[in-house]
């Protein structure tokens, strides 16, 4: 492969390495960066491996264009002079809550919101979201891990609210390396509220750690009731979500569903997540590992590990052309003994809720261990 110095754990590629320009390019925006957050596709196509040739890594705190001190709670981009590509730093330490609004980078130069000088810890005793971004487009929201911690932003409590919320017109947003625990509602909530057109576009949620919360681990949803409409073979006319990827997250001990996507949309990717003890709150229908709700098509759910949940492992209500493959589901219903006795939980359940010209559902190469009821159940 020709690494710079593999013996010293330096896996940057040397010039002339056969791994250069030999990978497969992706369209999901958050997967356009390597492990050092350098932009991929530095040549004809992606390089093979964790690091793109020439990778230099993320701009660090010394290059902050704006620094948000620990006493600040509300930050309105209309009141700041910034440029596309700037880094906006959040001062380390413990704070009550922090809300941003009205910031926009560009697709080529997103804004970067990152902690500075150590971990940012949010401890909120009220009903507000611990961390919120409203009307923020083309942005990276990242916890830059310090010492032994991968997650540099830790929402350790929101007593009556959500952990991290991104809402409004949500476009080209990457959320990564955030830890959420001790919240009453949802760990990470991405909610489009634009009343016309696509509400959530090009969103990636990856490498986050969510644990010990009462609500849903990760929830991506849109406003309105268009997901309840029958699209009659013309889904683009009502599409609310386009390109959303939820990958490499660790979610454990959630009271409700671990990962849920709600809204009419396409190209939803849920991959390589580790979900344990999901849906422990004994709320029937809200106790699944992964739920792709009605009105979703062209989705891929693969490579996920689900263990010891309260309800069905993977539940699909999508409109069609959805694929579920290479997942491991272990003992769905185990953490809910009373309902497990009713044998009402399955490893994978696909339920066709829509009328459409695209109704193909592919369930391939999954491993399901000791389900309360069926390994795979498909119903109309």
N, C-alpha and C positions, 0 to 999 in steps of 0.2 A: 504493500500500500504506500510505502515511502512517507512515514511520519517524520516530523522534525526531530523528536527525541522520545520515542515510546518508552524507553527504560526510565526516563524521568517524568513519565505521565504527561508529556507534551504531544498531543495528537493532532496538531496542526499539520495540514498536508504540505509536502514539499512541491516545488514546481516540477512538473513532469510526472506527478503521481497518476497512476491509472484510474484513481477514484475521481479525478476531476472531470466534471461534465458527464458523468456516467450514471447519475441518479435520475429519478423521475420527479418532474415538477408538479406542484400542487397549487390549487387556487385559493385555499383557505388562507386568509391574511396572517393569522398568528403562526402559521407553519411556514411562513416566508422568512423566518429568522432561525439561525443556528443556535447552539447551546450558549454562545457568547453574545447572542442578540445582534449579530451582524446580519445584514440583509442577504438572503439566499439569492441564487441565480446570478452569481458573479461572472458567469460565462454563458455558454449556450444553454445549459440546463443546470439543475441542482447537482452538487457533488455528493458522492456517497460518504456517509459518516456524519458524526455529530457537528463537525466544524467545516464551514465553507472555506475554500482556499482564499487566503488573504484576510481571514477573520481577525478583527481587532477588538471586538467586544463593545459592550454598552458604554456610553459616555457616563462618567462617574460624577459624584456630587460636586466636585470642584468646578464643574462646568454648568452649574445651575443658573438658569436665567431668572428664576423666581424662587424664593425660599419662603415657605409657610411656617411661621413659628408655632410653638406648642399652645399658645393662648388663642390662636385664631380658630373660629368655628365655621364661618361662612366665607367662601372665596368666589367672587363673581369675575369671570374673565373680562367682562366689559370694563372693569376698573384697572386692568393691568396692560402694560405694553409688552407683547410677546410676539414671537415669530414662529412659523411652522418649523417643526424639528427641535424646538426648545425643550429643555429638561426643567420640570417644575418639581422642586424638592420639598418633602415634608420633614420637618425637623423631628428628630427622634425624641422619645419620651412618651409618657402616658397623658392622654387627653380624653375629654368627654366624648365629643363627636366631631366630624369634619365633613362639610358639604361643599362640593364644587358645582359650578354651573356656567354655561355659556363659554366653553372653550372649544376650539377647532384647529386641528392641524391640517395636513393634506395627506392624500394616499401615499405620496412619495416620502413625505417628511411628517410622520405623526408626532404629536406631543408625547412626552414621557413624564408620567407622574410616578415618583419613586421616593422611598424613605432616604434620609440622609443622616449619617453619623451613628447609626445603630437602629434598633427596632423601634417602630412606631406601634404603640399599644393603645387601643381604644377601649375604654371602659365606661359604658353609658347606662345609666340607671333609669332611663325614661323609655318613651315609645318611638323615638326617632331612629332612623337607620344609623348605625355606627359610622359608616362611610358611604357617601352618596355622590354620584355624578349625574347631573341633569343637563340635557342638551349638550353633550360632549361628543364630538365626532373626530375620527382619525386620531386615536389616542391609545397609548399603552399605559395600563395601570399595573404597576409591578411592585412587589415587595422584594427588595434586594437583600437576600439573606446575609446575616452577619454571623461569624464564627460557626458554631455547629448548627445554626438554624437556617433552613432553606427559605422559610417564609419571613420576610422582613417587615411585613405589616400584619399585626395580630389584632383581630377584633375579638376581645376576650369576653365581652358582655354587651348585649343590648337587651335589657331586661324585658321590654315589651315590644320590641321592634325587630327589623331585619338587620342582618349583618352588613353586607355590601349591596347597594342598589345602584343600577345604571338605568336611567329611564329617559323618556323623550324620544327624539329622532335618533336612534342608535345605529351608527354606521362606522364600520372599520374600527372596532374596539377590541383590544387584547387585554384580558385579565389573567394575571398569573402570580403565583407565589404569595397568595394571601391565605392566612389562617383565620378561620372563623369558629368560635365556640361560644357556648353559653347564651345563645340568642333565642328569643321566644318564637320568632317566625322563621323566615327563610335565611339560609346561609348566604347565598349569592342569588340575587334577583335581577334579571335583565328584562325590562318591560318596555316595549315600544308603545308610545302613546300618540303617534302621528295618526290622525283620523283618516287619511287617504294614502293610498299607495303602500309601499313596503315600509314596515315599521322597524324591523330589525334586519340589518344587512351586514354581512362580513364580520361576524363576532366570533372570537375564540376565547374559551375559558379553559385554562390548562395549568397543571402543576400546582393546584390549590389543595389545602388540607382543611376539611370541614368535619367537625366532630362534636358530639354531645350537644345537639340542638333539638328544639321541640318541633320545628317545622320541616320543610323540604330542604334538601342539601343545596341543589342548584335548580332554579326554576327560570326558564326562558318563556315568556308569554307576550301576547299582544292584547291591545284593548279592543273592545267591540265584540260582536258575536258572529263575525264572518266565518269563523271556523265551523259554525253550525249549519252554514248554507251548503246546499248541494251544488258543486261547481260544474256538473254536466259536461266534463271533458275539456273545460277551458279554465284550468286552475290559475293561469297567469293573470286572468282578469281580477282575481280576488287575493292574490298572493300577499301575505303579510311578513313572512320570514324568508330570507334568501341567504344561504350560506351561514350556518352556525355550527361550530365545532366545539365539543366538550370532551377533552382528552387528558389522560394522565393525571386525573385528580384522585385523591384518597378521601373517601367519605365514610365515616363510621358513626354509629349510634345516632340516627336521626329519628325523630318521632313520626315523620311522614316519609313520603317517597324520596329516594336519594337523588334522582335526576328526572326532571319532567320538562317536556317541551309542549307548549299549548299554542296553537295558532295555525292558520292556513299557510303552508310554506313548503319549500323544497330544499334539498341539499343539506340535510341535517346529519351531522356526523357525531356519534357517541362511541368513543373508542378508547381502549386501554385504561379504563378507570377501575379502581379497586373499591368495592362497596361492601361494607360489613355491618351487620346488625341494623339494617334499614327498616323503617316502618314499624318502630317498636311502640308507638303511641296508641295501638289498638283502635285505629280509625279505618274502618273497612273502606276500601277503594282509594285510600290515601297512604297505602302501606307497601307500595311496590318498590322494586329496585330501580328499574328504568321504565318510564312511561312516555311513549311517543303518542301524543293525543290526536284526536280526529283532525283530518284535513292536511296531513303531512304526506308528501310523496318524495320519491328519490332520496330516501334516508338510508344510512348505513349504521348498524349497531354491531360492533365486532370487537373481539379481543378484551372484553370486560370480564372481571371476576366478581361474582356476587355470592356472598356467604351469609347464611343464617339470618335471613330477613323475616319480617313480620308477614309479608304477603307474597304474591306472585313475583317471580324474578324479573322478567321482561314482559311488558304489556304494550301491545301495539294496536292503535285504533286508526292507523294511517289510511290515506286514500289509495295508495298503491305504489308499485315499483319500489318497495322497501325491502331491505336485506338485513337479516339477522344471522350472523355466522361467527364461528370460532369463539363463542362465549362459554364460560364456566359458571354454572349456577348450582350452588350447594345448599340443600335443605331449605327451600323457600317455605316460609311459615313456621320455622323452628322457634322464633322468639315470640310467637303468639300461640301458646298451647291450646287455648279454648277454641280458636277458629281452625287450628290445624286438625283438631279432632273431627271437624266437619268435612275435612278433605276438600276444601274449597280453593286451595292455592296450587298453582302450576309453575313449572319451570319457565315456560314461555307460552303466552297466550296472544294470539292474533285475532282481532275481532274487526270485521269489515263494517265500518259505520257510514261509509260514503257510497254514492252512486257516481261512477266515473268510468272513463274509457281506459284508465290505467289502474288495474286492480291486481297486478302481480305482486305476490309476497313470497320471498325466498327465505327459507329457514334451513341453514346448512351447517353441518359439522360442529354442532354445539354439544357440550357435555353437561348433563343434568343429573345431579345426585340426590336421591331420596326426596322427591317432591311430595307434598301432602296429597296431591291428586294426580294430574296428568303431567307427563314430561313436557309434551307439546299439545296444546289445545287450539284448534282453529274453528271459529264459529262465525255465522253471519250476523 
